[in-house]
Amino acid sequence: MQPPEFPPLPALTRAEGEFIDRYLEVVDQLGRINPAHADDTYRALRAAQALASYAAALRDALALMHERGEARIHSATLTRALRVLDGERRTGRITVPPAPTS
């Protein structure tokens, strides 16, 4: 049995790839901190501590894009990359779950 074949990533510049990777790292940490999903304070604390360095790496990736003259964020292309990299599930951990229906 073959493993499922994932769609290919769209063509990205190296800086765009770095931007997407760093963005998802920040998203993952925010998901661990989210009080609606967090299991315990220690795990949330560790994620909050890591968030600062991941946010700095995200800032650096965006600064590199800007320095290289990549002034536009091609949201359609980057959205496709996020979907391939499971971004919908990962960003879903940041949101507040819907209220239970009565």
C-alpha positions as CSV (number, residue, x, y, z in Angstrom):
1,M,0.0,0.0,0.0
2,Q,1.4,3.4,-1.0
3,P,1.2,6.4,1.3
4,P,-1.1,9.1,0.2
5,E,0.3,11.5,-2.4
6,F,0.2,15.1,-1.3
7,P,-0.2,17.9,-3.7
8,P,3.0,19.6,-4.6
9,L,3.9,22.9,-3.0
10,P,3.5,25.9,-5.3
11,A,6.7,27.5,-6.6
12,L,7.9,29.8,-3.8
13,T,11.0,31.9,-3.5
14,R,13.3,30.8,-0.7
15,A,12.2,33.9,1.3
16,E,8.5,33.0,0.8
17,G,9.1,29.5,2.0
18,E,10.9,30.8,5.0
19,F,8.0,33.2,5.7
20,I,5.4,30.3,5.5
21,D,7.5,28.0,7.7
22,R,8.1,30.7,10.4
23,Y,4.4,31.7,10.2
24,L,3.3,28.1,10.9
25,E,5.7,27.9,13.8
26,V,4.1,31.0,15.4
27,V,0.6,29.5,14.7
28,D,1.6,26.2,16.4
29,Q,2.8,28.0,19.5
30,L,-0.4,30.2,19.7
31,G,-2.4,27.1,19.4
32,R,-0.6,25.6,22.4
33,I,-1.2,28.8,24.4
34,N,-4.9,29.2,23.5
35,P,-6.9,28.7,26.7
36,A,-9.7,27.1,24.8
37,H,-7.4,24.2,23.8
38,A,-4.6,24.3,26.3
39,D,-4.3,21.3,28.7
40,D,-2.0,22.7,31.4
41,T,-0.3,25.9,32.4
42,Y,3.2,24.5,32.0
43,R,2.8,23.5,28.4
44,A,1.2,26.9,27.7
45,L,4.1,28.7,29.5
46,R,6.7,26.8,27.4
47,A,4.8,27.7,24.2
48,A,4.6,31.4,25.3
49,Q,8.4,31.4,26.0
50,A,9.1,29.8,22.5
51,L,6.7,32.2,20.8
52,A,9.1,35.2,21.3
53,S,11.9,33.5,19.3
54,Y,9.5,32.2,16.6
55,A,8.0,35.6,16.2
56,A,11.5,37.1,15.8
57,A,12.3,34.5,13.1
58,L,9.0,35.4,11.4
59,R,10.0,39.1,11.5
60,D,13.4,38.3,10.1
61,A,11.8,36.3,7.2
62,L,9.6,39.2,6.3
63,A,12.5,41.6,6.6
64,L,14.5,39.4,4.2
65,M,11.6,39.4,1.7
66,H,11.5,43.2,1.9
67,E,15.2,43.6,1.5
68,R,15.2,41.4,-1.6
69,G,12.6,43.6,-3.2
70,E,9.7,41.2,-2.6
71,A,7.3,43.9,-1.8
72,R,4.1,42.0,-2.4
73,I,2.7,39.0,-0.6
74,H,1.1,36.7,-3.2
75,S,-1.7,35.5,-1.0
76,A,-3.2,33.1,-3.5
77,T,0.1,31.2,-3.9
78,L,0.9,31.3,-0.2
79,T,-2.6,30.2,0.7
80,R,-2.1,27.1,-1.5
81,A,1.2,26.4,0.3
82,L,-0.5,26.8,3.7
83,R,-3.2,24.2,2.7
84,V,-0.5,21.7,1.5
85,L,1.3,22.2,4.9
86,D,-1.9,21.5,6.9
87,G,-2.4,25.2,7.7
88,E,-6.1,25.0,8.0
89,R,-5.9,22.5,10.9
90,R,-3.0,24.3,12.5
91,T,-4.7,27.7,12.4
92,G,-7.9,26.1,13.7
93,R,-6.3,25.6,17.1
94,I,-6.0,29.4,17.5
95,T,-9.8,30.0,17.3
96,V,-12.4,29.7,20.0
97,P,-14.6,26.7,19.5
98,P,-18.3,27.4,18.7
99,A,-20.6,27.7,21.7
100,P,-22.5,24.5,22.4
101,T,-26.1,24.5,21.2
102,S,-28.9,24.0,23.7
